Amino acid sequence: MVIGGTGGIGAALVTGLRAQGFEVLALGRRTQPSLDYTDASSVDACAQHVADHLALTGLALQRLVVATGFLHGETASGQHAQPERSWQNLGADALQHSFLINAIGPALVMRHFLPLLPRQGRAVAAFLSARVGSIGDNNLGGWYAYRASKAALNQLVHTAAIELARRNKQALCVALHPGTVDTGLSQPFAKTGLQVRPTDEAARDLLAVIEALPPGSSGKFFDHKGLSIGW
Ligand SMILES: NC(=O)c1ccc[n+]([C@@H]2O[C@H](COP(=O)([O-])OP(=O)(O)OC[C@H]3O[C@@H](n4cnc5c(N)ncnc54)[C@H](OP(=O)(O)O)[C@@H]3O)[C@@H](O)[C@H]2O)c1
């Protein structure tokens, strides 16, 4: 499953997983059923849809990748949000929307989809985070809402990994940083000299990291090269 499977990196992950031979279901705001974090009940309804499909087909949910995220653009209230350069730019609406899409939505995914992972054997839940969500790595400042909401996501991932291990010792739950990737999310900020990679390359790297995650790596934060990122 790829939640956010119609986004820039998400769509490339769907293609990459299909190429690996997985049957993949992509969910997003424009899929049927649709999943929209501004409507919490849609997460529950989509999970029920997936549970029914698994029961009907006998398939197991072996990989759950959550590729949703918000950095800039229109918020649920119709206002426009930009990453903040200064505390002077902090506003409740952008903070609320960033936390809704980057932390609360994925938390609802944990609640409704992690119970669908198999109780035995290897299974991976990977949540796309961002290196800027690392507090220890924050030397530049700025981007308050995005950084803070991704830090919240990282804590949720770590916490869920502990609970998941009680259900299935071989199941892994991790946070992943995809690198800077050429999507609508990064496009306005891609001029800063960072290396921007195409989505198919980013997806290939992320899927390689997911497949290579060793036992004991659950609850941790990795970049697209498989290198550990500090919290
Ligand atoms: N691109 C980068 O350089 C970069 C760097 C670091 C981390 N990341 C992270 O990588 C992940 C994927 O980002 P991307 O670059 O692929 O961005 P993107 O193309 O803008 O995709 C964003 C995804 O979030 C989904 N989304 C937004 N609002 C939503 C809502 N209300 N309910 C449900 N889904 C919603 C979008 O769904 P729709 O398809 O329905 O619009 C889309 O699938 C994000 O977590 C991002 O923070 C990206």
The ligand as an SDF file (V2000), in Angstrom:
LIG
                    3D

 48 52  0  0  0  0  0  0  0  0999 V2000
   10.3170   16.3700   -2.3460 N   0  0  0  0  0  0  0  0  0  0  0  0
   11.2870   16.5240   -1.4550 C   0  0  0  0  0  0  0  0  0  0  0  0
   12.3500   17.1070   -1.7530 O   0  0  0  0  0  0  0  0  0  0  0  0
   11.1350   15.9980   -0.0440 C   0  0  0  0  0  0  0  0  0  0  0  0
   12.2010   16.1890    0.8570 C   0  0  0  0  0  0  0  0  0  0  0  0
   12.0650   15.6940    2.1520 C   0  0  0  0  0  0  0  0  0  0  0  0
   10.9130   15.0250    2.5220 C   0  0  0  0  0  0  0  0  0  0  0  0
    9.8890   14.8690    1.6100 N   0  0  0  0  0  0  0  0  0  0  0  0
    8.6910   14.1690    2.0660 C   0  0  0  0  0  0  0  0  0  0  0  0
    8.3330   13.1710    1.1210 O   0  0  0  0  0  0  0  0  0  0  0  0
    6.9150   12.9650    1.1600 C   0  0  0  0  0  0  0  0  0  0  0  0
    6.3380   13.0320   -0.2490 C   0  0  0  0  0  0  0  0  0  0  0  0
    6.4840   14.3690   -0.7250 O   0  0  0  0  0  0  0  0  0  0  0  0
    6.4810   14.7390   -2.2880 P   0  0  0  0  0  0  0  0  0  0  0  0
    7.7660   15.4520   -2.5340 O   0  0  0  0  0  0  0  0  0  0  0  0
    6.1180   13.5610   -3.1060 O   0  0  0  0  0  0  0  0  0  0  0  0
    5.3310   15.8440   -2.3150 O   0  0  0  0  0  0  0  0  0  0  0  0
    3.9890   15.9660   -3.1780 P   0  0  0  0  0  0  0  0  0  0  0  0
    4.2250   15.5760   -4.5800 O   0  0  0  0  0  0  0  0  0  0  0  0
    3.4790   17.3430   -2.8770 O   0  0  0  0  0  0  0  0  0  0  0  0
    3.0370   14.8900   -2.5190 O   0  0  0  0  0  0  0  0  0  0  0  0
    2.3770   15.1630   -1.3010 C   0  0  0  0  0  0  0  0  0  0  0  0
    1.4330   14.0530   -0.9960 C   0  0  0  0  0  0  0  0  0  0  0  0
    0.6950   14.4080    0.1900 O   0  0  0  0  0  0  0  0  0  0  0  0
   -0.6560   14.1680   -0.0510 C   0  0  0  0  0  0  0  0  0  0  0  0
   -1.5330   15.0420    0.7080 N   0  0  0  0  0  0  0  0  0  0  0  0
   -1.5040   16.3860    0.8120 C   0  0  0  0  0  0  0  0  0  0  0  0
   -2.5650   16.8160    1.5220 N   0  0  0  0  0  0  0  0  0  0  0  0
   -3.2730   15.7240    1.8650 C   0  0  0  0  0  0  0  0  0  0  0  0
   -4.4780   15.5010    2.5860 C   0  0  0  0  0  0  0  0  0  0  0  0
   -5.2240   16.5220    3.0480 N   0  0  0  0  0  0  0  0  0  0  0  0
   -4.9210   14.2370    2.7820 N   0  0  0  0  0  0  0  0  0  0  0  0
   -4.2160   13.1880    2.2700 C   0  0  0  0  0  0  0  0  0  0  0  0
   -3.0860   13.3310    1.5640 N   0  0  0  0  0  0  0  0  0  0  0  0
   -2.6240   14.5850    1.3650 C   0  0  0  0  0  0  0  0  0  0  0  0
   -0.8450   14.4400   -1.5410 C   0  0  0  0  0  0  0  0  0  0  0  0
   -2.0300   13.8300   -1.9610 O   0  0  0  0  0  0  0  0  0  0  0  0
   -2.6990   14.0640   -3.4100 P   0  0  0  0  0  0  0  0  0  0  0  0
   -1.8810   13.2060   -4.3540 O   0  0  0  0  0  0  0  0  0  0  0  0
   -4.0730   13.5760   -3.2080 O   0  0  0  0  0  0  0  0  0  0  0  0
   -2.5650   15.5280   -3.6960 O   0  0  0  0  0  0  0  0  0  0  0  0
    0.4050   13.8140   -2.1010 C   0  0  0  0  0  0  0  0  0  0  0  0
    0.2310   12.4240   -2.2680 O   0  0  0  0  0  0  0  0  0  0  0  0
    6.3640   14.0310    2.1260 C   0  0  0  0  0  0  0  0  0  0  0  0
    6.2200   13.4550    3.4000 O   0  0  0  0  0  0  0  0  0  0  0  0
    7.4680   15.0670    2.1610 C   0  0  0  0  0  0  0  0  0  0  0  0
    7.4440   15.8110    3.3720 O   0  0  0  0  0  0  0  0  0  0  0  0
    9.9710   15.3430    0.3500 C   0  0  0  0  0  0  0  0  0  0  0  0
  1  2  1  0
  2  3  2  0
  2  4  1  0
  4  5  1  0
  4 48  2  0
  5  6  2  0
  6  7  1  0
  7  8  2  0
  8  9  1  0
  8 48  1  0
  9 10  1  0
  9 46  1  0
 10 11  1  0
 11 12  1  0
 11 44  1  0
 12 13  1  0
 13 14  1  0
 14 15  2  0
 14 16  1  0
 14 17  1  0
 17 18  1  0
 18 19  2  0
 18 20  1  0
 18 21  1  0
 21 22  1  0
 22 23  1  0
 23 24  1  0
 23 42  1  0
 24 25  1  0
 25 26  1  0
 25 36  1  0
 26 27  1  0
 26 35  1  0
 27 28  2  0
 28 29  1  0
 29 30  1  0
 29 35  2  0
 30 31  1  0
 30 32  2  0
 32 33  1  0
 33 34  2  0
 34 35  1  0
 36 37  1  0
 36 42  1  0
 37 38  1  0
 38 39  2  0
 38 40  1  0
 38 41  1  0
 42 43  1  0
 44 45  1  0
 44 46  1  0
 46 47  1  0
M  CHG  2   8   1  16  -1
M  END
$$$$
